[in-house]
């Protein structure tokens, strides 16, 4: 009986260890991937914003800088399954991101951008080749890479990797068109969810040139002026570490038009303020992160439990088998028959 129990425990132990390995090294990589066919909407809001608003006066566009605006920025992200790099069981996803920022009181669009890129579904890093990648910050002027195999929008964009570490990462900044350092600054809690906090600081940087009316940059005698556009900003992201989901984002930014002969700080501020994801968006992202986190925990914590329990069961099973082989079921040494007891005084 002892041997039977030993074999059963040994088998259960080996099975538990094998199942744990299967969950951790096969099932987990299959689950820890960003979805291909995603659809999400997020809304960031800000008050007391200074922004350049293009109004129409007598049928003519009239740019004006206005203060104390309530601004809403809506971001739509959708998966593009038509790209050749995207396979049903593959590691590459392609997402399209469209952002529209409006003055809430008038509905006038302050700015709008569209972009597409391919990225690794586990690490979140942009990858190439990616035939469909582009950036469009001005309607009708789509920018694409000049060479095949170039990562146009390097770094992270839509999420952090699964299993975020307490370290710095590279995150793409659409304003300066490059990846900037997302510095890890500590832990935090958002709506009861434990998160990591990352901060990106971009110093005053020239990001382009705009032809604008001279009156807009304090040069009323000039009908138009080619002014440099400068940007500086601070972006803060709160990330659930198991899933890499960004549950809260906030961006403080300033844009300034600087005409020839002047320095940054002497021009016309055309945007200044802070946009932050609203409560509804944050609640949605927190719920998504919690759901994904609970699924991943089944594939990260349970394998450890299975390895421990399986190891104990296997060890006990081997111990019982060792005893069983060392001694017979009667408790005597194997191969030695028990002596027959005879009554006292009996003769052979």
C-alpha positions in Angstrom: 0.0 0.0 0.0 2.8 2.4 0.8 4.3 1.9 -2.6 1.0 2.7 -4.3 0.6 5.9 -2.3 4.2 6.8 -3.2 3.6 6.3 -6.9 0.4 8.3 -6.7 2.0 11.2 -4.9 5.1 11.2 -7.2 2.8 11.3 -10.2 0.7 14.1 -8.8 3.9 16.0 -8.0 5.3 15.7 -11.5 2.0 16.6 -13.0 1.7 19.8 -10.8 5.3 20.9 -11.7 4.7 20.2 -15.4 1.4 22.1 -15.4 3.1 25.0 -13.6 5.8 25.1 -16.3 3.1 25.0 -19.0 1.1 27.9 -17.5 4.2 30.1 -17.0 6.2 29.5 -20.1 3.4 28.8 -22.7 0.1 30.2 -21.5 1.5 33.4 -20.0 3.3 34.5 -23.2 0.1 33.8 -25.2 -2.0 36.0 -22.8 0.6 38.8 -22.2 0.0 40.5 -25.5 -1.7 43.7 -26.5 -4.9 43.0 -28.4 -4.9 43.3 -32.2 -8.4 44.5 -32.7 -8.6 47.2 -30.0 -11.0 50.1 -29.9 -10.7 52.7 -27.1 -11.6 56.3 -26.4 -10.1 58.5 -23.8 -10.8 62.1 -22.8 -8.5 64.6 -21.3 -9.8 68.0 -20.0 -8.3 71.2 -18.8 -9.5 74.6 -17.5 -7.9 78.0 -17.7 -6.2 77.2 -20.9 -4.5 79.7 -23.2 -4.8 78.6 -26.9 -4.7 79.8 -30.4 -8.2 79.5 -31.9 -8.9 79.9 -35.6 -12.3 81.7 -36.0 -14.0 82.6 -39.2 -14.7 86.4 -39.6 -16.6 87.4 -42.8 -15.7 84.1 -44.4 -12.0 84.6 -43.6 -10.0 82.5 -41.1 -8.9 84.8 -38.2 -6.4 83.4 -35.7 -6.8 84.7 -32.1 -5.1 83.8 -28.9 -7.7 83.4 -26.2 -7.3 82.8 -22.4 -9.3 81.0 -19.8 -10.7 78.3 -22.1 -12.2 75.0 -21.1 -10.5 72.5 -23.4 -11.3 68.8 -24.2 -8.9 66.5 -26.0 -10.4 63.2 -27.2 -8.1 60.3 -28.3 -9.4 57.4 -30.4 -7.2 54.3 -30.7 -8.1 51.5 -33.1 -6.3 48.3 -34.2 -5.5 48.1 -37.9 -5.8 44.4 -39.0 -5.1 45.2 -42.7 -1.4 45.8 -42.2 0.9 43.0 -43.6 2.9 42.8 -40.4 -0.2 41.9 -38.4 -0.9 38.2 -38.0 -3.6 36.5 -35.9 -1.0 34.6 -33.8 1.8 37.1 -34.3 3.7 39.4 -32.0 3.1 42.6 -33.9 0.1 45.0 -33.7 -0.7 48.1 -35.7 -2.7 50.9 -34.0 -4.1 54.1 -35.4 -4.4 57.0 -33.0 -6.5 60.1 -33.7 -6.5 63.1 -31.3 -8.9 66.0 -31.5 -8.6 69.0 -29.2 -11.5 71.5 -29.0 -12.6 74.6 -27.2 -15.6 73.3 -25.3 -17.6 76.5 -25.4 -17.5 76.9 -29.2 -16.6 73.5 -30.4 -13.8 75.0 -32.5 -10.9 72.6 -33.2 -7.7 73.8 -31.6 -5.6 71.0 -33.2 -5.9 67.5 -34.5 -3.4 64.8 -35.3 -3.5 61.2 -36.7 -0.7 58.6 -36.7 -0.2 54.9 -37.1 2.6 52.6 -36.0 3.5 49.0 -35.5 4.7 47.8 -32.1 5.7 44.6 -30.2 2.6 43.3 -28.4 4.6 42.3 -25.3 7.2 45.0 -24.9 5.1 47.9 -26.4 8.2 49.1 -28.4 7.6 50.5 -31.9 9.1 48.2 -34.6 9.9 48.1 -38.3 9.3 47.3 -41.0 5.9 48.8 -40.8 4.4 49.8 -44.2 1.5 51.7 -42.7 3.3 54.0 -40.3 2.8 57.7 -40.7 2.3 60.9 -38.7 -0.1 63.7 -39.8 -0.2 66.8 -37.6 -1.5 69.0 -40.4 -4.5 67.9 -42.5 -3.5 66.6 -45.9 0.3 66.5 -45.0 1.0 62.9 -44.0 4.6 62.2 -43.2 6.0 58.7 -43.9 9.6 57.3 -43.5 11.8 57.9 -46.5 13.5 54.4 -46.0 12.0 51.0 -45.5 12.8 49.4 -42.1 13.0 52.8 -40.3 11.2 53.1 -37.0 9.5 56.5 -37.4 8.0 56.7 -33.9 10.6 55.0 -31.6 10.0 54.0 -28.0 6.7 53.2 -26.3 3.5 54.8 -27.4 0.3 53.1 -26.3 1.3 51.2 -23.2 4.3 50.0 -21.2 5.6 46.4 -21.3 4.0 43.6 -19.4 5.9 43.3 -16.1 7.0 47.0 -15.8 10.3 47.4 -13.8 11.2 50.3 -11.5 13.4 51.9 -14.1 13.4 54.6 -16.8 11.9 53.9 -20.3 11.8 55.7 -23.7 8.4 57.1 -24.6 7.5 58.7 -27.9 6.7 62.4 -27.8 4.5 63.6 -30.7 5.5 67.2 -30.2 9.3 66.8 -30.6 8.9 63.7 -32.8 11.3 61.5 -30.8 11.5 59.2 -27.8 12.2 61.0 -24.5 13.1 59.5 -21.2 10.2 58.5 -19.0 11.8 58.7 -15.6 10.5 56.3 -12.9 9.8 58.5 -9.8 8.0 56.1 -7.4 4.9 54.2 -6.5 1.4 55.6 -6.2 -2.3 54.5 -5.9 -5.0 55.4 -8.4 -8.6 54.5 -7.3 -7.2 51.7 -5.1 -4.9 50.3 -7.8 -1.2 50.2 -7.2 0.7 51.9 -10.0 4.2 53.1 -11.0 4.6 56.8 -11.8 6.7 58.1 -14.7 7.6 61.7 -15.6 8.9 63.1 -19.0 10.4 66.6 -19.0 11.0 68.2 -22.4 13.0 71.5 -22.3 12.2 74.4 -24.6 12.7 72.9 -28.0 12.1 74.2 -31.5 9.6 71.9 -33.2 8.9 73.7 -36.5 8.2 76.9 -38.4 4.8 78.6 -39.0 3.8 81.3 -41.4 1.4 83.5 -39.4 0.0 87.1 -39.6 2.4 89.6 -38.3 -0.2 90.9 -35.9 -0.2 87.6 -34.1 3.5 87.9 -33.1 3.4 91.7 -32.3 4.5 92.8 -35.8 1.4 94.5 -37.1 3.2 96.1 -40.0 4.1 92.7 -41.6 1.3 90.9 -43.4 2.9 87.5 -42.6 5.9 86.3 -40.6 7.8 83.0 -40.6 8.0 82.3 -36.9 9.7 79.5 -35.1 7.4 77.3 -33.0 8.8 76.2 -29.6 7.5 73.6 -27.2 8.2 72.7 -23.6 6.3 70.3 -21.5 6.0 67.8 -18.6 4.0 64.6 -19.1 3.2 62.3 -16.2 1.9 58.7 -16.6 0.6 56.3 -13.9 1.1 52.7 -15.0 -0.2 49.4 -13.6 3.0 47.4 -13.6 1.7 43.8 -14.2 -0.1 44.8 -17.5 1.7 48.0 -18.5 -1.7 49.7 -18.9 -1.6 53.5 -18.5 -4.5 54.3 -16.2 -3.9 58.0 -15.8 -2.1 60.6 -17.9 -1.5 64.3 -17.5 0.4 66.8 -19.7 1.5 70.3 -18.9 2.6 72.1 -22.1 3.5 75.5 -23.5 3.8 76.4 -27.2 5.2 79.7 -28.3 5.6 81.4 -31.7 9.0 83.3 -31.8 9.4 85.7 -34.7 12.9 86.5 -36.2 15.0 88.7 -33.9 13.4 87.4 -30.7 14.3 84.6 -28.3 12.0 82.0 -26.6 10.2 83.8 -23.9 9.8 86.9 -26.0 7.3 85.5 -28.5 3.5 84.8 -28.5 2.3 81.9 -26.4 -0.2 80.0 -28.5 -0.9 77.2 -26.0 -0.4 77.0 -22.2 -2.1 74.8 -19.7 -2.6 71.3 -18.3 -4.7 68.5 -19.7 -5.6 65.5 -17.6 -7.6 62.3 -18.2 -11.1 62.7 -16.7 -12.5 60.5 -14.0 -14.6 58.4 -16.3 -11.7 57.6 -18.5 -9.5 56.8 -15.5 -12.2 54.5 -14.0 -12.5 52.6 -17.3 -8.7 52.1 -17.6 -8.4 51.1 -13.9 -11.1 48.4 -14.5 -9.4 47.2 -17.6 -6.1 47.0 -15.8 -7.6 45.1 -12.8 -9.3 42.6 -15.1 -6.1 41.9 -17.1 -4.0 41.8 -13.9 -6.3 39.1 -12.3 -6.0 37.0 -15.4 -2.2 37.3 -15.5 -1.9 36.5 -11.8 -3.4 33.1 -12.5 -0.4 32.5 -14.8 2.3 34.0 -12.7 1.3 33.1 -9.1 -0.3 29.8 -9.6 2.7 28.2 -11.3 4.8 29.1 -8.2 2.2 27.4 -6.0 2.2 24.4 -8.3 5.9 24.1 -8.3 6.1 24.2 -4.5 3.2 21.8 -3.9 4.4 19.5 -6.8 7.9 19.4 -5.3 6.6 18.5 -1.9 4.3 15.8 -3.3 7.1 14.4 -5.4 9.5 14.4 -2.4 7.0 12.6 -0.1 6.2 10.1 -2.9 9.9 9.3 -3.4 10.3 9.0 0.4 7.5 6.5 0.6 8.8 4.5 -2.3 12.2 4.4 -0.8 10.8 3.1 2.4 8.7 0.6 0.4 11.7 -0.7 -1.4 13.8 -0.8 1.8 11.2 -2.8 3.7 8.4 -5.2 2.9 4.8 -4.3 3.5 5.0 -6.3 6.8 7.7 -4.1 8.1 10.4 -7.0 7.8 13.3 -6.8 5.5 12.4 -7.7 1.9 13.3 -11.3 1.0 13.3 -12.6 4.7 10.3 -14.7 5.4 8.6 -14.2 8.9 9.4 -16.9 11.4 6.5 -19.1 12.4 5.7 -18.9 16.1 5.2 -22.2 18.0 3.6 -23.0 21.3 5.9 -23.3 24.3 7.0 -26.8 24.8 6.1 -28.0 21.3 8.6 -30.3 19.7 9.5 -30.6 16.1 
